[in-house]
Amino acid sequence: MRLPGLFGRRATPQHDSGIPCEPTGAPSALPKGFAPVLAKRCVLVEPTPTDDVHWVREEQVAHGGFDALLRALRLPSEPRQPLPCPSPVPIGVTLVDAHGTAVVPAPPEDFCGRPLAEVRGAVDAMPWETVSRTTVPRS
């Protein structure tokens, strides 16, 4: 998998950290008329197959590609089912509008309480660019 902004090097697949890079409050519905101009997220990347002690935490930004995400965030959630399900992982994205208002969107959920596949797909398809990398211990 080729990661944008990684100077042409290849890395192993990313693992969504499930948290925004900067705490900005609890996930919430997008305000009516909210028009993002920037998205931010942090992901964890395995630096090498032989390093089982650290992750590389990448801060990534996207300056466009919001249409599919905004459509997906406005979908209804599925009814919850009383089934054994894996723990939900937040999408870990912060959206920022032209006024600097930051929102951590609460995505619609599937029957297990996880973000809908349409939301995860829209996030993955955005034109992410890596702006910083930090080595962090695995915990």
A tleap script that builds the chain and sets N, CA, C and O, in Angstrom:
source leaprc.protein.ff14SB
mol = sequence {
  NMET ARG LEU PRO GLY LEU PHE GLY ARG ARG
  ALA THR PRO GLN HIE ASP SER GLY ILE PRO
  CYS GLU PRO THR GLY ALA PRO SER ALA LEU
  PRO LYS GLY PHE ALA PRO VAL LEU ALA LYS
  ARG CYS VAL LEU VAL GLU PRO THR PRO THR
  ASP ASP VAL HIE TRP VAL ARG GLU GLU GLN
  VAL ALA HIE GLY GLY PHE ASP ALA LEU LEU
  ARG ALA LEU ARG LEU PRO SER GLU PRO ARG
  GLN PRO LEU PRO CYS PRO SER PRO VAL PRO
  ILE GLY VAL THR LEU VAL ASP ALA HIE GLY
  THR ALA VAL VAL PRO ALA PRO PRO GLU ASP
  PHE CYS GLY ARG PRO LEU ALA GLU VAL ARG
  GLY ALA VAL ASP ALA MET PRO TRP GLU THR
  VAL SER ARG THR THR VAL PRO ARG CSER
}
set mol.1.N position { 0.854 -1.178 0.000 }
set mol.1.CA position { 0.000 0.000 0.000 }
set mol.1.C position { 0.889 1.226 0.000 }
set mol.1.O position { 1.791 1.334 0.832 }
set mol.2.N position { 0.658 2.138 -0.901 }
set mol.2.CA position { 1.437 3.374 -0.979 }
set mol.2.C position { 0.712 4.452 -0.186 }
set mol.2.O position { -0.477 4.693 -0.398 }
set mol.3.N position { 1.416 5.088 0.711 }
set mol.3.CA position { 0.820 6.109 1.551 }
set mol.3.C position { 1.202 7.484 1.036 }
set mol.3.O position { 2.380 7.732 0.775 }
set mol.4.N position { 0.227 8.398 0.880 }
set mol.4.CA position { 0.553 9.735 0.395 }
set mol.4.C position { 1.459 10.467 1.372 }
set mol.4.O position { 1.330 10.332 2.589 }
set mol.5.N position { 2.374 11.243 0.813 }
set mol.5.CA position { 3.239 12.057 1.658 }
set mol.5.C position { 4.321 11.276 2.367 }
set mol.5.O position { 4.970 11.805 3.270 }
set mol.6.N position { 4.536 10.007 1.975 }
set mol.6.CA position { 5.514 9.182 2.673 }
set mol.6.C position { 6.809 9.066 1.874 }
set mol.6.O position { 7.576 8.122 2.063 }
set mol.7.N position { 7.051 10.015 0.991 }
set mol.7.CA position { 8.281 10.117 0.226 }
set mol.7.C position { 8.525 8.880 -0.623 }
set mol.7.O position { 9.667 8.456 -0.802 }
set mol.8.N position { 7.448 8.303 -1.145 }
set mol.8.CA position { 7.567 7.183 -2.051 }
set mol.8.C position { 7.862 5.848 -1.402 }
set mol.8.O position { 7.909 4.841 -2.109 }
set mol.9.N position { 8.065 5.781 -0.084 }
set mol.9.CA position { 8.324 4.508 0.577 }
set mol.9.C position { 7.026 3.747 0.772 }
set mol.9.O position { 5.940 4.326 0.772 }
set mol.10.N position { 7.155 2.458 0.936 }
set mol.10.CA position { 5.984 1.636 1.189 }
set mol.10.C position { 5.969 1.250 2.662 }
set mol.10.O position { 7.019 1.088 3.284 }
set mol.11.N position { 4.784 1.108 3.201 }
set mol.11.CA position { 4.631 0.702 4.595 }
set mol.11.C position { 3.557 -0.359 4.655 }
set mol.11.O position { 2.823 -0.579 3.691 }
set mol.12.N position { 3.475 -1.008 5.785 }
set mol.12.CA position { 2.415 -1.988 5.955 }
set mol.12.C position { 1.098 -1.255 6.143 }
set mol.12.O position { 1.112 -0.044 6.368 }
set mol.13.N position { -0.035 -1.930 6.062 }
set mol.13.CA position { -1.322 -1.252 6.128 }
set mol.13.C position { -1.501 -0.405 7.381 }
set mol.13.O position { -0.912 -0.664 8.430 }
set mol.14.N position { -2.337 0.617 7.229 }
set mol.14.CA position { -2.641 1.527 8.323 }
set mol.14.C position { -3.684 0.901 9.251 }
set mol.14.O position { -4.479 0.054 8.844 }
set mol.15.N position { -3.657 1.334 10.481 }
set mol.15.CA position { -4.661 0.939 11.456 }
set mol.15.C position { -5.268 2.220 12.007 }
set mol.15.O position { -4.563 3.019 12.623 }
set mol.16.N position { -6.545 2.426 11.800 }
set mol.16.CA position { -7.177 3.639 12.295 }
set mol.16.C position { -7.053 3.664 13.809 }
set mol.16.O position { -7.432 2.711 14.491 }
set mol.17.N position { -6.519 4.763 14.325 }
set mol.17.CA position { -6.357 4.873 15.769 }
set mol.17.C position { -7.694 5.083 16.457 }
set mol.17.O position { -7.808 4.881 17.666 }
set mol.18.N position { -8.714 5.490 15.692 }
set mol.18.CA position { -10.030 5.690 16.272 }
set mol.18.C position { -10.157 6.958 17.087 }
set mol.18.O position { -11.162 7.148 17.772 }
set mol.19.N position { -9.162 7.837 17.031 }
set mol.19.CA position { -9.239 9.091 17.778 }
set mol.19.C position { -8.818 10.233 16.863 }
set mol.19.O position { -7.943 10.061 16.015 }
set mol.20.N position { -9.431 11.388 17.029 }
set mol.20.CA position { -8.929 12.551 16.300 }
set mol.20.C position { -7.540 12.906 16.815 }
set mol.20.O position { -7.179 12.550 17.936 }
set mol.21.N position { -6.769 13.602 16.003 }
set mol.21.CA position { -5.416 13.988 16.416 }
set mol.21.C position { -5.434 14.922 17.618 }
set mol.21.O position { -4.585 14.822 18.505 }
set mol.22.N position { -6.394 15.818 17.641 }
set mol.22.CA position { -6.518 16.773 18.739 }
set mol.22.C position { -7.907 16.624 19.331 }
set mol.22.O position { -8.893 16.676 18.596 }
set mol.23.N position { -8.013 16.440 20.637 }
set mol.23.CA position { -9.345 16.335 21.234 }
set mol.23.C position { -10.166 17.596 20.971 }
set mol.23.O position { -9.730 18.706 21.277 }
set mol.24.N position { -11.349 17.415 20.405 }
set mol.24.CA position { -12.202 18.565 20.105 }
set mol.24.C position { -13.612 18.348 20.615 }
set mol.24.O position { -14.534 19.049 20.196 }
set mol.25.N position { -13.795 17.407 21.495 }
set mol.25.CA position { -15.122 17.146 22.030 }
set mol.25.C position { -15.657 15.809 21.569 }
set mol.25.O position { -15.044 15.114 20.758 }
set mol.26.N position { -16.802 15.468 22.100 }
set mol.26.CA position { -17.449 14.206 21.769 }
set mol.26.C position { -18.000 14.255 20.347 }
set mol.26.O position { -18.364 15.324 19.855 }
set mol.27.N position { -18.062 13.095 19.686 }
set mol.27.CA position { -18.672 13.075 18.350 }
set mol.27.C position { -20.102 13.601 18.399 }
set mol.27.O position { -20.845 13.341 19.346 }
set mol.28.N position { -20.471 14.352 17.352 }
set mol.28.CA position { -21.810 14.936 17.296 }
set mol.28.C position { -22.268 14.998 15.852 }
set mol.28.O position { -21.480 14.809 14.925 }
set mol.29.N position { -23.549 15.265 15.677 }
set mol.29.CA position { -24.104 15.435 14.338 }
set mol.29.C position { -23.507 16.695 13.713 }
set mol.29.O position { -23.197 17.662 14.410 }
set mol.30.N position { -23.354 16.667 12.406 }
set mol.30.CA position { -22.868 17.866 11.723 }
set mol.30.C position { -23.919 18.962 11.811 }
set mol.30.O position { -25.104 18.698 11.609 }
set mol.31.N position { -23.508 20.174 12.106 }
set mol.31.CA position { -24.471 21.278 12.096 }
set mol.31.C position { -25.058 21.453 10.699 }
set mol.31.O position { -24.390 21.180 9.702 }
set mol.32.N position { -26.287 21.900 10.629 }
set mol.32.CA position { -26.944 22.130 9.344 }
set mol.32.C position { -26.126 23.137 8.544 }
set mol.32.O position { -25.745 24.187 9.061 }
set mol.33.N position { -25.861 22.818 7.297 }
set mol.33.CA position { -25.100 23.708 6.429 }
set mol.33.C position { -23.598 23.673 6.640 }
set mol.33.O position { -22.879 24.451 6.012 }
set mol.34.N position { -23.098 22.793 7.506 }
set mol.34.CA position { -21.659 22.715 7.766 }
set mol.34.C position { -20.935 22.333 6.477 }
set mol.34.O position { -21.282 21.338 5.840 }
set mol.35.N position { -19.934 23.116 6.092 }
set mol.35.CA position { -19.182 22.897 4.855 }
set mol.35.C position { -17.694 22.786 5.182 }
set mol.35.O position { -17.018 23.805 5.323 }
set mol.36.N position { -17.180 21.577 5.302 }
set mol.36.CA position { -15.767 21.433 5.658 }
set mol.36.C position { -14.838 21.872 4.535 }
set mol.36.O position { -15.145 21.726 3.352 }
set mol.37.N position { -13.704 22.409 4.938 }
set mol.37.CA position { -12.646 22.749 3.996 }
set mol.37.C position { -11.379 21.953 4.306 }
set mol.37.O position { -10.411 21.984 3.547 }
set mol.38.N position { -11.403 21.238 5.439 }
set mol.38.CA position { -10.245 20.471 5.886 }
set mol.38.C position { -10.736 19.298 6.725 }
set mol.38.O position { -11.688 19.422 7.496 }
set mol.39.N position { -10.074 18.166 6.563 }
set mol.39.CA position { -10.308 17.013 7.431 }
set mol.39.C position { -8.963 16.606 8.010 }
set mol.39.O position { -7.935 16.693 7.339 }
set mol.40.N position { -8.978 16.162 9.261 }
set mol.40.CA position { -7.747 15.725 9.926 }
set mol.40.C position { -8.012 14.375 10.577 }
set mol.40.O position { -9.122 14.100 11.035 }
set mol.41.N position { -6.985 13.541 10.612 }
set mol.41.CA position { -7.073 12.268 11.326 }
set mol.41.C position { -5.672 11.826 11.696 }
set mol.41.O position { -4.684 12.313 11.147 }
set mol.42.N position { -5.600 10.901 12.631 }
set mol.42.CA position { -4.348 10.237 12.973 }
set mol.42.C position { -4.537 8.747 12.749 }
set mol.42.O position { -5.567 8.177 13.110 }
set mol.43.N position { -3.545 8.133 12.157 }
set mol.43.CA position { -3.570 6.695 11.939 }
set mol.43.C position { -2.279 6.110 12.486 }
set mol.43.O position { -1.257 6.790 12.580 }
set mol.44.N position { -2.347 4.846 12.841 }
set mol.44.CA position { -1.172 4.124 13.299 }
set mol.44.C position { -0.690 3.236 12.167 }
set mol.44.O position { -1.482 2.538 11.533 }
set mol.45.N position { 0.623 3.264 11.912 }
set mol.45.CA position { 1.240 2.496 10.850 }
set mol.45.C position { 2.320 1.634 11.476 }
set mol.45.O position { 3.090 2.109 12.311 }
set mol.46.N position { 2.382 0.383 11.083 }
set mol.46.CA position { 3.470 -0.479 11.559 }
set mol.46.C position { 4.737 -0.058 10.839 }
set mol.46.O position { 4.783 -0.106 9.609 }
set mol.47.N position { 5.785 0.361 11.577 }
set mol.47.CA position { 6.982 0.875 10.915 }
set mol.47.C position { 7.735 -0.205 10.137 }
set mol.47.O position { 8.131 0.031 8.996 }
set mol.48.N position { 7.939 -1.372 10.724 }
set mol.48.CA position { 8.586 -2.494 10.046 }
set mol.48.C position { 8.021 -3.772 10.642 }
set mol.48.O position { 7.529 -3.762 11.770 }
set mol.49.N position { 8.082 -4.863 9.907 }
set mol.49.CA position { 7.569 -6.124 10.462 }
set mol.49.C position { 8.355 -6.608 11.672 }
set mol.49.O position { 7.842 -7.411 12.451 }
set mol.50.N position { 9.599 -6.135 11.850 }
set mol.50.CA position { 10.413 -6.610 12.972 }
set mol.50.C position { 10.273 -5.753 14.219 }
set mol.50.O position { 10.783 -6.129 15.275 }
set mol.51.N position { 9.597 -4.611 14.129 }
set mol.51.CA position { 9.427 -3.729 15.299 }
set mol.51.C position { 8.071 -4.013 15.920 }
set mol.51.O position { 7.044 -3.532 15.440 }
set mol.52.N position { 8.072 -4.801 16.995 }
set mol.52.CA position { 6.809 -5.113 17.661 }
set mol.52.C position { 6.619 -4.293 18.935 }
set mol.52.O position { 5.781 -4.624 19.773 }
set mol.53.N position { 7.405 -3.214 19.079 }
set mol.53.CA position { 7.361 -2.379 20.269 }
set mol.53.C position { 6.746 -1.004 19.976 }
set mol.53.O position { 6.213 -0.359 20.880 }
set mol.54.N position { 6.818 -0.558 18.727 }
set mol.54.CA position { 6.379 0.798 18.381 }
set mol.54.C position { 5.377 0.807 17.230 }
set mol.54.O position { 5.295 -0.124 16.428 }
set mol.55.N position { 4.631 1.889 17.187 }
set mol.55.CA position { 3.810 2.271 16.037 }
set mol.55.C position { 4.369 3.588 15.535 }
set mol.55.O position { 5.064 4.295 16.264 }
set mol.56.N position { 4.065 3.912 14.300 }
set mol.56.CA position { 4.294 5.264 13.802 }
set mol.56.C position { 2.918 5.900 13.719 }
set mol.56.O position { 2.025 5.382 13.048 }
set mol.57.N position { 2.748 7.032 14.406 }
set mol.57.CA position { 1.483 7.775 14.409 }
set mol.57.C position { 1.602 8.865 13.353 }
set mol.57.O position { 2.429 9.769 13.470 }
set mol.58.N position { 0.764 8.770 12.316 }
set mol.58.CA position { 0.780 9.759 11.255 }
set mol.58.C position { -0.406 10.701 11.398 }
set mol.58.O position { -1.550 10.267 11.527 }
set mol.59.N position { -0.115 11.992 11.374 }
set mol.59.CA position { -1.189 12.973 11.283 }
set mol.59.C position { -1.393 13.243 9.802 }
set mol.59.O position { -0.447 13.566 9.083 }
set mol.60.N position { -2.635 13.109 9.353 }
set mol.60.CA position { -2.961 13.278 7.946 }
set mol.60.C position { -4.044 14.331 7.780 }
set mol.60.O position { -4.894 14.510 8.653 }
set mol.61.N position { -4.002 15.030 6.644 }
set mol.61.CA position { -5.018 16.022 6.325 }
set mol.61.C position { -5.534 15.768 4.908 }
set mol.61.O position { -4.839 15.201 4.066 }
set mol.62.N position { -6.762 16.198 4.674 }
set mol.62.CA position { -7.350 16.189 3.327 }
set mol.62.C position { -8.001 17.547 3.125 }
set mol.62.O position { -8.698 18.048 4.007 }
set mol.63.N position { -7.772 18.134 1.972 }
set mol.63.CA position { -8.320 19.456 1.653 }
set mol.63.C position { -9.493 19.375 0.690 }
set mol.63.O position { -9.948 20.400 0.181 }
set mol.64.N position { -9.977 18.192 0.438 }
set mol.64.CA position { -11.100 18.017 -0.478 }
set mol.64.C position { -11.602 16.593 -0.422 }
set mol.64.O position { -11.181 15.806 0.425 }
set mol.65.N position { -12.506 16.267 -1.333 }
set mol.65.CA position { -13.064 14.924 -1.365 }
set mol.65.C position { -14.115 14.691 -0.291 }
set mol.65.O position { -14.272 13.571 0.196 }
set mol.66.N position { -14.836 15.747 0.080 }
set mol.66.CA position { -15.796 15.658 1.185 }
set mol.66.C position { -17.188 15.181 0.780 }
set mol.66.O position { -17.956 14.749 1.639 }
set mol.67.N position { -17.531 15.247 -0.503 }
set mol.67.CA position { -18.909 14.965 -0.924 }
set mol.67.C position { -19.397 13.587 -0.488 }
set mol.67.O position { -20.470 13.472 0.103 }
set mol.68.N position { -18.623 12.539 -0.773 }
set mol.68.CA position { -19.051 11.180 -0.413 }
set mol.68.C position { -19.157 11.028 1.100 }
set mol.68.O position { -20.073 10.371 1.595 }
set mol.69.N position { -18.226 11.632 1.838 }
set mol.69.CA position { -18.274 11.534 3.294 }
set mol.69.C position { -19.507 12.241 3.844 }
set mol.69.O position { -20.191 11.704 4.715 }
set mol.70.N position { -19.794 13.434 3.347 }
set mol.70.CA position { -20.966 14.163 3.841 }
set mol.70.C position { -22.254 13.404 3.535 }
set mol.70.O position { -23.161 13.366 4.367 }
set mol.71.N position { -22.343 12.796 2.345 }
set mol.71.CA position { -23.524 11.977 2.021 }
set mol.71.C position { -23.633 10.788 2.972 }
set mol.71.O position { -24.717 10.483 3.469 }
set mol.72.N position { -22.514 10.120 3.223 }
set mol.72.CA position { -22.522 8.944 4.103 }
set mol.72.C position { -22.872 9.322 5.544 }
set mol.72.O position { -23.566 8.572 6.230 }
set mol.73.N position { -22.398 10.477 6.000 }
set mol.73.CA position { -22.687 10.896 7.380 }
set mol.73.C position { -24.160 11.233 7.581 }
set mol.73.O position { -24.639 11.265 8.715 }
set mol.74.N position { -24.876 11.483 6.497 }
set mol.74.CA position { -26.298 11.820 6.604 }
set mol.74.C position { -27.214 10.598 6.431 }
set mol.74.O position { -28.437 10.734 6.476 }
set mol.75.N position { -26.635 9.413 6.234 }
set mol.75.CA position { -27.436 8.195 6.128 }
set mol.75.C position { -28.017 7.840 7.494 }
set mol.75.O position { -27.441 8.212 8.516 }
set mol.76.N position { -29.140 7.130 7.534 }
set mol.76.CA position { -29.679 6.694 8.822 }
set mol.76.C position { -28.897 5.499 9.367 }
set mol.76.O position { -28.329 4.722 8.599 }
set mol.77.N position { -28.870 5.358 10.665 }
set mol.77.CA position { -28.269 4.186 11.294 }
set mol.77.C position { -29.175 2.978 11.101 }
set mol.77.O position { -30.387 3.117 10.932 }
set mol.78.N position { -28.577 1.794 11.127 }
set mol.78.CA position { -29.345 0.555 11.070 }
set mol.78.C position { -29.875 0.241 12.467 }
set mol.78.O position { -29.284 0.673 13.457 }
set mol.79.N position { -30.977 -0.501 12.565 }
set mol.79.CA position { -31.463 -0.909 13.891 }
set mol.79.C position { -30.444 -1.825 14.567 }
set mol.79.O position { -29.872 -2.707 13.927 }
set mol.80.N position { -30.224 -1.613 15.850 }
set mol.80.CA position { -29.288 -2.455 16.611 }
set mol.80.C position { -29.875 -3.847 16.785 }
set mol.80.O position { -31.087 -4.010 16.930 }
set mol.81.N position { -29.004 -4.843 16.768 }
set mol.81.CA position { -29.404 -6.232 16.936 }
set mol.81.C position { -28.748 -6.792 18.187 }
set mol.81.O position { -27.621 -6.420 18.513 }
set mol.82.N position { -29.434 -7.679 18.891 }
set mol.82.CA position { -28.842 -8.284 20.092 }
set mol.82.C position { -27.922 -9.449 19.712 }
set mol.82.O position { -28.194 -10.601 20.049 }
set mol.83.N position { -26.853 -9.140 19.020 }
set mol.83.CA position { -25.896 -10.148 18.573 }
set mol.83.C position { -24.537 -9.865 19.180 }
set mol.83.O position { -24.254 -8.721 19.537 }
set mol.84.N position { -23.686 -10.875 19.307 }
set mol.84.CA position { -22.314 -10.589 19.735 }
set mol.84.C position { -21.596 -9.855 18.602 }
set mol.84.O position { -21.590 -10.311 17.459 }
set mol.85.N position { -21.004 -8.735 18.927 }
set mol.85.CA position { -20.355 -7.891 17.924 }
set mol.85.C position { -18.995 -7.447 18.429 }
set mol.85.O position { -18.780 -7.351 19.638 }
set mol.86.N position { -18.069 -7.174 17.506 }
set mol.86.CA position { -16.790 -6.589 17.932 }
set mol.86.C position { -17.008 -5.177 18.451 }
set mol.86.O position { -18.009 -4.531 18.143 }
set mol.87.N position { -16.064 -4.719 19.232 }
set mol.87.CA position { -16.153 -3.355 19.767 }
set mol.87.C position { -16.114 -2.354 18.619 }
set mol.87.O position { -15.308 -2.496 17.699 }
set mol.88.N position { -16.981 -1.339 18.668 }
set mol.88.CA position { -16.950 -0.327 17.608 }
set mol.88.C position { -15.689 0.531 17.705 }
set mol.88.O position { -15.183 0.792 18.796 }
set mol.89.N position { -15.199 0.960 16.557 }
set mol.89.CA position { -14.036 1.847 16.484 }
set mol.89.C position { -14.498 3.133 15.819 }
set mol.89.O position { -15.008 3.094 14.700 }
set mol.90.N position { -14.331 4.283 16.487 }
set mol.90.CA position { -14.723 5.557 15.868 }
set mol.90.C position { -13.943 5.796 14.578 }
set mol.90.O position { -12.884 5.206 14.366 }
set mol.91.N position { -14.471 6.663 13.724 }
set mol.91.CA position { -13.781 6.947 12.457 }
set mol.91.C position { -12.562 7.839 12.660 }
set mol.91.O position { -11.694 7.889 11.788 }
set mol.92.N position { -12.473 8.541 13.782 }
set mol.92.CA position { -11.274 9.302 14.102 }
set mol.92.C position { -10.988 10.474 13.189 }
set mol.92.O position { -9.824 10.802 12.961 }
set mol.93.N position { -12.023 11.117 12.657 }
set mol.93.CA position { -11.847 12.238 11.739 }
set mol.93.C position { -12.406 13.508 12.370 }
set mol.93.O position { -13.469 13.486 12.990 }
set mol.94.N position { -11.690 14.603 12.211 }
set mol.94.CA position { -12.175 15.921 12.600 }
set mol.94.C position { -12.353 16.731 11.327 }
set mol.94.O position { -11.450 16.796 10.493 }
set mol.95.N position { -13.521 17.349 11.180 }
set mol.95.CA position { -13.799 18.214 10.035 }
set mol.95.C position { -13.754 19.670 10.495 }
set mol.95.O position { -14.229 19.999 11.581 }
set mol.96.N position { -13.185 20.528 9.671 }
set mol.96.CA position { -13.032 21.942 10.013 }
set mol.96.C position { -13.617 22.774 8.870 }
set mol.96.O position { -13.345 22.510 7.699 }
set mol.97.N position { -14.429 23.787 9.223 }
set mol.97.CA position { -14.992 24.659 8.183 }
set mol.97.C position { -14.124 25.902 7.999 }
set mol.97.O position { -13.107 26.058 8.674 }
set mol.98.N position { -14.524 26.777 7.094 }
set mol.98.CA position { -13.747 27.975 6.769 }
set mol.98.C position { -13.631 28.946 7.938 }
set mol.98.O position { -12.743 29.798 7.941 }
set mol.99.N position { -14.513 28.833 8.934 }
set mol.99.CA position { -14.473 29.706 10.114 }
set mol.99.C position { -13.613 29.123 11.227 }
set mol.99.O position { -13.459 29.744 12.278 }
set mol.100.N position { -13.047 27.926 11.006 }
set mol.100.CA position { -12.224 27.279 12.022 }
set mol.100.C position { -13.014 26.425 12.997 }
set mol.100.O position { -12.448 25.910 13.961 }
set mol.101.N position { -14.313 26.265 12.766 }
set mol.101.CA position { -15.131 25.417 13.631 }
set mol.101.C position { -14.794 23.966 13.351 }
set mol.101.O position { -14.890 23.511 12.211 }
set mol.102.N position { -14.395 23.233 14.392 }
set mol.102.CA position { -14.022 21.820 14.258 }
set mol.102.C position { -15.135 20.946 14.808 }
set mol.102.O position { -15.692 21.221 15.871 }
set mol.103.N position { -15.453 19.885 14.069 }
set mol.103.CA position { -16.493 18.948 14.470 }
set mol.103.C position { -15.957 17.533 14.295 }
set mol.103.O position { -15.411 17.190 13.246 }
set mol.104.N position { -16.116 16.719 15.328 }
set mol.104.CA position { -15.867 15.287 15.221 }
set mol.104.C position { -17.224 14.671 14.903 }
set mol.104.O position { -18.082 14.586 15.781 }
set mol.105.N position { -17.432 14.234 13.647 }
set mol.105.CA position { -18.764 13.748 13.281 }
set mol.105.C position { -19.104 12.407 13.918 }
set mol.105.O position { -18.261 11.514 14.011 }
set mol.106.N position { -20.346 12.283 14.352 }
set mol.106.CA position { -20.875 11.012 14.851 }
set mol.106.C position { -21.460 10.278 13.645 }
set mol.106.O position { -22.488 10.698 13.114 }
set mol.107.N position { -20.827 9.196 13.206 }
set mol.107.CA position { -21.305 8.533 11.996 }
set mol.107.C position { -22.538 7.676 12.267 }
set mol.107.O position { -22.746 7.221 13.392 }
set mol.108.N position { -23.358 7.454 11.234 }
set mol.108.CA position { -24.440 6.499 11.385 }
set mol.108.C position { -23.828 5.112 11.594 }
set mol.108.O position { -22.735 4.825 11.104 }
set mol.109.N position { -24.545 4.257 12.325 }
set mol.109.CA position { -23.987 2.966 12.741 }
set mol.109.C position { -24.705 1.788 12.110 }
set mol.109.O position { -25.879 1.871 11.750 }
set mol.110.N position { -23.967 0.680 11.984 }
set mol.110.CA position { -24.572 -0.555 11.509 }
set mol.110.C position { -25.234 -1.281 12.679 }
set mol.110.O position { -25.286 -0.748 13.788 }
set mol.111.N position { -25.735 -2.480 12.443 }
set mol.111.CA position { -26.482 -3.217 13.471 }
set mol.111.C position { -25.641 -3.569 14.695 }
set mol.111.O position { -26.196 -3.942 15.729 }
set mol.112.N position { -24.300 -3.458 14.601 }
set mol.112.CA position { -23.416 -3.733 15.738 }
set mol.112.C position { -22.921 -2.461 16.428 }
set mol.112.O position { -22.196 -2.543 17.420 }
set mol.113.N position { -23.301 -1.295 15.921 }
set mol.113.CA position { -22.831 -0.048 16.512 }
set mol.113.C position { -21.541 0.465 15.905 }
set mol.113.O position { -20.948 1.413 16.421 }
set mol.114.N position { -21.095 -0.148 14.813 }
set mol.114.CA position { -19.887 0.311 14.113 }
set mol.114.C position { -20.284 1.316 13.045 }
set mol.114.O position { -21.418 1.280 12.567 }
set mol.115.N position { -19.370 2.224 12.653 }
set mol.115.CA position { -19.689 3.141 11.558 }
set mol.115.C position { -20.088 2.346 10.311 }
set mol.115.O position { -19.501 1.308 10.008 }
set mol.116.N position { -21.096 2.852 9.596 }
set mol.116.CA position { -21.530 2.187 8.371 }
set mol.116.C position { -20.372 2.032 7.392 }
set mol.116.O position { -19.455 2.853 7.365 }
set mol.117.N position { -20.423 0.981 6.595 }
set mol.117.CA position { -19.380 0.732 5.587 }
set mol.117.C position { -19.241 1.914 4.635 }
set mol.117.O position { -18.134 2.214 4.187 }
set mol.118.N position { -20.344 2.591 4.317 }
set mol.118.CA position { -20.279 3.754 3.422 }
set mol.118.C position { -19.430 4.867 4.026 }
set mol.118.O position { -18.724 5.572 3.304 }
set mol.119.N position { -19.493 5.027 5.337 }
set mol.119.CA position { -18.692 6.054 6.008 }
set mol.119.C position { -17.218 5.660 5.974 }
set mol.119.O position { -16.359 6.465 5.614 }
set mol.120.N position { -16.936 4.424 6.348 }
set mol.120.CA position { -15.539 3.963 6.336 }
set mol.120.C position { -14.958 4.049 4.926 }
set mol.120.O position { -13.809 4.457 4.754 }
set mol.121.N position { -15.749 3.666 3.911 }
set mol.121.CA position { -15.280 3.744 2.532 }
set mol.121.C position { -15.009 5.169 2.082 }
set mol.121.O position { -14.026 5.434 1.390 }
set mol.122.N position { -15.889 6.093 2.480 }
set mol.122.CA position { -15.701 7.503 2.119 }
set mol.122.C position { -14.453 8.071 2.783 }
set mol.122.O position { -13.710 8.830 2.160 }
set mol.123.N position { -14.216 7.711 4.042 }
set mol.123.CA position { -13.012 8.176 4.739 }
set mol.123.C position { -11.773 7.622 4.049 }
set mol.123.O position { -10.816 8.357 3.806 }
set mol.124.N position { -11.784 6.334 3.735 }
set mol.124.CA position { -10.619 5.716 3.088 }
set mol.124.C position { -10.332 6.310 1.716 }
set mol.124.O position { -9.175 6.368 1.300 }
set mol.125.N position { -11.372 6.753 1.002 }
set mol.125.CA position { -11.209 7.266 -0.357 }
set mol.125.C position { -10.757 8.727 -0.415 }
set mol.125.O position { -10.439 9.233 -1.492 }
set mol.126.N position { -10.726 9.401 0.722 }
set mol.126.CA position { -10.340 10.815 0.711 }
set mol.126.C position { -8.856 10.959 0.366 }
set mol.126.O position { -8.071 10.049 0.630 }
set mol.127.N position { -8.464 12.093 -0.222 }
set mol.127.CA position { -7.064 12.301 -0.634 }
set mol.127.C position { -6.170 12.711 0.543 }
set mol.127.O position { -5.750 13.864 0.640 }
set mol.128.N position { -5.888 11.761 1.428 }
set mol.128.CA position { -5.104 12.047 2.636 }
set mol.128.C position { -3.649 12.319 2.292 }
set mol.128.O position { -3.065 11.686 1.413 }
set mol.129.N position { -3.081 13.284 3.014 }
set mol.129.CA position { -1.681 13.646 2.869 }
set mol.129.C position { -1.058 13.642 4.262 }
set mol.129.O position { -1.599 14.246 5.188 }
set mol.130.N position { 0.070 12.968 4.409 }
set mol.130.CA position { 0.743 12.903 5.710 }
set mol.130.C position { 1.478 14.206 5.969 }
set mol.130.O position { 2.255 14.669 5.134 }
set mol.131.N position { 1.220 14.808 7.161 }
set mol.131.CA position { 1.882 16.072 7.503 }
set mol.131.C position { 2.862 15.917 8.660 }
set mol.131.O position { 3.722 16.777 8.850 }
set mol.132.N position { 2.752 14.828 9.447 }
set mol.132.CA position { 3.739 14.572 10.493 }
set mol.132.C position { 3.727 13.092 10.851 }
set mol.132.O position { 2.733 12.391 10.666 }
set mol.133.N position { 4.868 12.642 11.370 }
set mol.133.CA position { 5.021 11.247 11.809 }
set mol.133.C position { 5.710 11.247 13.162 }
set mol.133.O position { 6.704 11.945 13.361 }
set mol.134.N position { 5.179 10.460 14.093 }
set mol.134.CA position { 5.740 10.354 15.434 }
set mol.134.C position { 5.785 8.891 15.828 }
set mol.134.O position { 4.812 8.170 15.611 }
set mol.135.N position { 6.886 8.434 16.401 }
set mol.135.CA position { 6.981 7.068 16.902 }
set mol.135.C position { 6.377 7.021 18.289 }
set mol.135.O position { 6.723 7.824 19.156 }
set mol.136.N position { 5.467 6.072 18.497 }
set mol.136.CA position { 4.815 5.927 19.784 }
set mol.136.C position { 4.879 4.466 20.225 }
set mol.136.O position { 4.874 3.562 19.389 }
set mol.137.N position { 4.939 4.235 21.544 }
set mol.137.CA position { 4.971 2.836 22.008 }
set mol.137.C position { 3.603 2.161 21.816 }
set mol.137.O position { 2.555 2.799 21.917 }
set mol.138.N position { 3.649 0.879 21.543 }
set mol.138.CA position { 2.395 0.107 21.502 }
set mol.138.C position { 1.953 -0.124 22.929 }
set mol.138.O position { 2.778 -0.343 23.816 }
set mol.139.N position { 0.671 -0.075 23.146 }
set mol.139.CA position { 0.193 -0.321 24.517 }
set mol.139.C position { -0.947 -1.294 24.501 }
set mol.139.O position { -1.487 -1.630 25.556 }
savepdb mol mol.pdb
quit
